[in-house]
Amino acid sequence: GKTIIHTSVDVVNMFPNIPREFGIEECIKHLEKRPQPHLFSTSCVIEALKITLDNNIATFNGKAYLQLTGTAMGPRNACDYADVAMNYIDQAVHNQNPETTSNPYVPLDWNRFRDDVYM
């Protein structure tokens, strides 16, 4: 029989650590897969995404803060943005990402919710 090791992984500070250009490139890839016709063009959606990434403003103790890297957790598009970015890793783990090298250790089970993985 096989020896199975259960493990969990957390991507630490995922939302603020998604490189901007990487996140945008991954969003473009996914948007380009949409069936035609669609209500908004890819360039329109990406422009809106850039506006939200450039204006990640939060308040704490009466002070306003501008997040300079990644995305904040509060904007409505933040979870979708993070999921699309993590999809790159999901595909790499399962050898379905042509941009990554082959993974000889494909897990028998891979369950992910945002930045938490159980395998």
N, C-alpha and C positions, 0 to 999 in steps of 0.2 A: 504494500500500500504506500500511499504518499504521506509524507509529513506535511501538515498544514500549519502555518504560523499565522495567527491573526494579529493584525497591527492597525494602528490608526495614525494618521498624519494630520498635522495642522499647518497650514501656510501662514506663517507669522506675519502680521500686519499686511495682509494681502492687498486690501483696498488702496492704501497709500503707496504701496510699492509696485504697482503695475506701471511699467514704463509707458509714458504717453504714446510714443510712436508705435510701440508694439501693440498696445490696446487698440489704437485707431486702425492699424493694419489688419488686426484680427477681425474687427467689426466690419471693415470693408469686405473682407473675404466672405463673411457670413451674409452680409447684405446682398452681395452679388449672386448668391445662390437662391434668392427669392424668386418665386414664379412671377411672370409678367401677367397683367400689369400690376403695378403697385402704386399706392397713393403718393408716396414721396420718393424722390430719386435718392440714390445712394449719397450723392454729394450733398443733398439737402439734409439728410439724417446726420451725416458726418459733420457738417457745419454746426448743427444744433448740439451735437456731442461736444465739439470743441468749445462752444460757448459755455456749456455746463462745466467742462473741465477747467476752463479759464476763470470761472466764477464760483469756485467751491468755497463759499463763505459760511462760517459758523460763528455763533456767539457763545461765549462762556464767561460767566461772572460779569456780564455787562460789557465785555470787550469783543470786538469783531476780529476774526482771524481768517486769513486767506490761505487755503491749502495749496501749496506749490507743487506737490508731486502726487501722482496717482489720482485717486478719486476719494472723496469723502464717502461715508456710509449713508448719509442722509438723502442725497438726491434720488429722485424716482428712478433714474436710469442706472444707478450705481450697481445694483445687484446683477442686472443683465450685462452690464459692461464687464464686471468681474467674472461672471459665468462664461462669457465669450472668451476672455483671456485665458481662463483655466481650461477651456476646451482644447487649447493647444497641447496642454500636458496630457489630458485624457487621451487624445489621439496618439500622442507619442508613446504612452504606456502600452497601448494596444497595437502598436506598429501600423497606425492608420494615418500618420503624419509624414508626408514625403520630405519635409524639411528637416527631419531628425534622423539620427542613426537608428538602426534596428535594435530593438530591445529584446535580448535573449530570455528575459525573465518576465513574461507576461503573467500578471496575477490571475488566479482562477476566478476571483471576485473583486470588483472595483466599484465601490459606492461612494459618491461624492455629493456633498451639499455645500456649495460655495467654497469655503477654504478648508473644509474638513473631509478627510478621506478615510474610509474603512476598507481594508482589504484583507 
